Amino acid sequence: MNIPNLLTMSRIFLTFVFMFFLFSSGILAKVLALLTFLLASFTDFLDGFIAKERNMSTDFGKLMDPIADKILVLAAFLAFVEMKLIPAWMAVIIILREIIITGLRVLALTKGRVIPADDTGKQKMVSQVFSILAILIFLILRETRMKALHFWNEGTEGLYKNVIFALMLTTVAFTLISGISYLAKNKALYSNAKTH
């Protein structure tokens, strides 16, 4: 297993570390959750950069890189639903998109093809990461409201929650656009699939 693939697999391990800190109490835990998520997101950039620069791209990496991304992102969104920070229907749409496109990738593999991430997929990922970071910052601010940040009150919290909701609407839109794009570009894979 080469370095990019190791970085990809490390992202899955970091997901569990991230979840541990996220559900732990206290300001330090929330800060560590944010830092862990940033580190995991950085491995996504780093594995792609190394694979491209050193010509170390593999079919395993092309398949597992987006799957590792999905594990990290979906874990965060499901946690936010559990914490009542985002509506469940938003997470359901995101999860359905990921299941459908992962199924499409598996179908492509049975035909000897690998579907790499395209521009819409990358835009979707950036939107999701941005929303997650905004929510994590919200959690840190909420933890510190009784101490250093005296301006934090119910009105401020309500405003931030509205911003989060708007960001999540944008994320859901990018998610749907990305899913439709993948299905349209790879229509031949499933439109010609044999039925038994």
C-alpha positions as CSV (number, residue, x, y, z in Angstrom):
1,M,0.0,0.0,0.0
2,N,1.5,3.3,-1.1
3,I,1.6,6.6,0.8
4,P,-1.6,8.2,-0.8
5,N,-3.6,5.0,0.0
6,L,-2.3,5.0,3.6
7,L,-3.4,8.6,4.0
8,T,-6.8,7.7,2.6
9,M,-7.2,4.9,5.1
10,S,-6.0,7.1,7.9
11,R,-9.0,9.4,7.2
12,I,-11.3,6.5,8.2
13,F,-9.4,6.0,11.5
14,L,-9.5,9.8,12.1
15,T,-13.3,9.7,11.7
16,F,-13.6,7.6,14.9
17,V,-11.2,9.9,16.7
18,F,-13.3,12.9,15.5
19,M,-16.6,11.3,16.7
20,F,-15.1,10.5,20.1
21,F,-14.1,14.2,20.7
22,L,-17.4,15.5,19.2
23,F,-19.5,13.6,21.7
24,S,-17.2,14.4,24.7
25,S,-18.1,17.3,26.9
26,G,-16.1,20.4,27.4
27,I,-14.5,23.1,25.3
28,L,-11.2,21.2,24.8
29,A,-13.1,18.2,23.4
30,K,-14.9,20.4,20.8
31,V,-11.7,22.1,19.8
32,L,-10.0,18.7,19.4
33,A,-12.9,17.6,17.3
34,L,-12.5,20.6,15.0
35,L,-8.7,20.0,14.8
36,T,-9.2,16.3,14.0
37,F,-11.7,17.1,11.3
38,L,-9.3,19.6,9.8
39,L,-6.5,17.0,9.9
40,A,-8.7,14.4,8.2
41,S,-9.8,16.9,5.6
42,F,-6.1,17.8,4.9
43,T,-5.3,14.1,4.3
44,D,-7.9,14.3,1.5
45,F,-5.9,17.1,-0.2
46,L,-2.6,15.5,0.6
47,D,-3.3,12.0,-0.8
48,G,-4.5,13.4,-4.1
49,F,-1.5,15.8,-4.3
50,I,1.0,13.1,-3.7
51,A,-0.7,10.6,-6.0
52,K,-0.6,13.1,-8.8
53,E,2.9,14.5,-8.2
54,R,4.5,11.1,-7.8
55,N,2.3,9.3,-10.3
56,M,1.1,7.0,-7.6
57,S,-2.6,6.9,-8.5
58,T,-4.2,3.5,-8.2
59,D,-7.6,2.0,-8.8
60,F,-7.8,1.3,-5.1
61,G,-7.1,4.9,-4.3
62,K,-9.7,6.2,-6.9
63,L,-12.3,3.9,-5.3
64,M,-11.4,4.3,-1.6
65,D,-10.7,8.1,-1.6
66,P,-14.3,9.1,-2.1
67,I,-15.5,6.3,0.2
68,A,-13.2,7.6,3.0
69,D,-14.6,11.1,2.4
70,K,-18.2,9.8,2.7
71,I,-17.4,8.0,5.9
72,L,-16.0,11.2,7.5
73,V,-18.7,13.5,6.2
74,L,-21.7,11.3,6.8
75,A,-20.5,10.6,10.4
76,A,-20.4,14.3,11.0
77,F,-23.9,14.9,9.6
78,L,-25.4,12.0,11.5
79,A,-23.8,13.3,14.7
80,F,-25.3,16.7,14.1
81,V,-28.8,15.2,13.6
82,E,-28.3,13.3,16.9
83,M,-27.3,16.7,18.5
84,K,-30.4,18.3,16.9
85,L,-28.3,20.8,15.0
86,I,-29.6,20.0,11.5
87,P,-32.9,18.4,10.3
88,A,-32.9,14.7,9.7
89,W,-34.3,15.1,6.1
90,M,-31.1,17.0,5.1
91,A,-28.9,14.1,6.3
92,V,-31.2,11.6,4.5
93,I,-30.8,13.4,1.2
94,I,-27.1,13.5,1.6
95,I,-26.9,9.8,2.6
96,L,-29.2,8.7,-0.3
97,R,-27.0,10.5,-2.8
98,E,-23.9,8.8,-1.4
99,I,-25.5,5.4,-1.5
100,I,-26.7,5.8,-5.1
101,I,-23.4,7.1,-6.4
102,T,-21.4,4.4,-4.5
103,G,-23.7,1.8,-6.1
104,L,-22.9,3.4,-9.4
105,R,-19.2,3.1,-8.7
106,V,-19.6,-0.5,-7.8
107,L,-21.5,-1.2,-11.0
108,A,-18.7,0.5,-12.9
109,L,-16.2,-1.8,-11.3
110,T,-18.1,-4.8,-12.4
111,K,-17.6,-3.5,-16.0
112,G,-13.9,-2.8,-15.5
113,R,-14.3,0.9,-15.0
114,V,-13.5,3.3,-12.1
115,I,-15.4,6.5,-11.7
116,P,-13.2,9.2,-10.3
117,A,-14.5,12.4,-8.5
118,D,-15.5,15.1,-11.0
119,D,-15.8,18.9,-10.5
120,T,-19.4,18.7,-9.2
121,G,-18.3,16.1,-6.7
122,K,-15.4,18.2,-5.5
123,Q,-17.7,21.3,-5.2
124,K,-20.1,19.2,-3.2
125,M,-17.3,18.0,-0.9
126,V,-16.1,21.6,-0.3
127,S,-19.6,22.7,0.5
128,Q,-20.1,19.9,3.0
129,V,-16.8,20.5,4.7
130,F,-17.5,24.2,5.0
131,S,-20.9,23.5,6.6
132,I,-19.4,21.0,9.0
133,L,-16.6,23.5,10.0
134,A,-19.3,26.2,10.6
135,I,-21.2,23.8,12.9
136,L,-18.1,22.8,14.8
137,I,-17.2,26.5,15.3
138,F,-20.8,27.0,16.5
139,L,-20.4,24.2,19.1
140,I,-17.1,25.7,20.3
141,L,-18.7,29.2,20.7
142,R,-21.7,27.7,22.5
143,E,-19.4,25.9,24.9
144,T,-17.5,29.2,25.7
145,R,-20.6,31.4,25.9
146,M,-20.6,31.4,29.7
147,K,-17.0,32.3,30.0
148,A,-15.1,34.5,27.6
149,L,-17.7,35.4,25.0
150,H,-20.2,37.5,26.9
151,F,-21.9,38.7,23.7
152,W,-23.3,35.1,23.2
153,N,-27.0,34.9,24.1
154,E,-30.2,33.3,22.8
155,G,-30.5,35.8,19.9
156,T,-26.9,35.2,18.8
157,E,-27.4,31.5,19.0
158,G,-30.6,31.7,17.0
159,L,-28.9,33.8,14.3
160,Y,-26.1,31.3,14.0
161,K,-28.5,28.5,13.7
162,N,-30.2,30.3,10.8
163,V,-26.8,30.7,9.1
164,I,-26.2,27.0,9.6
165,F,-29.6,26.2,8.1
166,A,-28.8,28.4,5.1
167,L,-25.4,26.7,4.6
168,M,-27.0,23.3,4.9
169,L,-29.6,24.2,2.2
170,T,-26.7,25.2,-0.1
171,T,-24.9,21.9,0.8
172,V,-28.0,19.9,0.0
173,A,-28.4,21.7,-3.3
174,F,-24.8,21.0,-4.3
175,T,-25.3,17.3,-3.2
176,L,-28.3,16.9,-5.5
177,I,-26.6,18.7,-8.4
178,S,-23.6,16.4,-8.0
179,G,-25.6,13.3,-7.8
180,I,-27.7,14.2,-10.9
181,S,-24.4,15.0,-12.8
182,Y,-22.9,11.6,-12.0
183,L,-26.0,9.8,-13.0
184,A,-26.2,11.8,-16.3
185,K,-22.6,11.3,-17.2
186,N,-22.6,7.6,-16.5
187,K,-26.1,6.8,-17.8
188,A,-24.7,4.1,-20.1
189,L,-23.6,2.1,-17.1
190,Y,-27.1,1.5,-15.8
191,S,-29.3,2.1,-18.8
192,N,-27.7,-0.9,-20.6
193,A,-27.5,-3.0,-17.4
194,K,-28.8,-6.5,-18.1
195,T,-31.8,-7.7,-16.1
196,H,-32.2,-11.3,-15.0
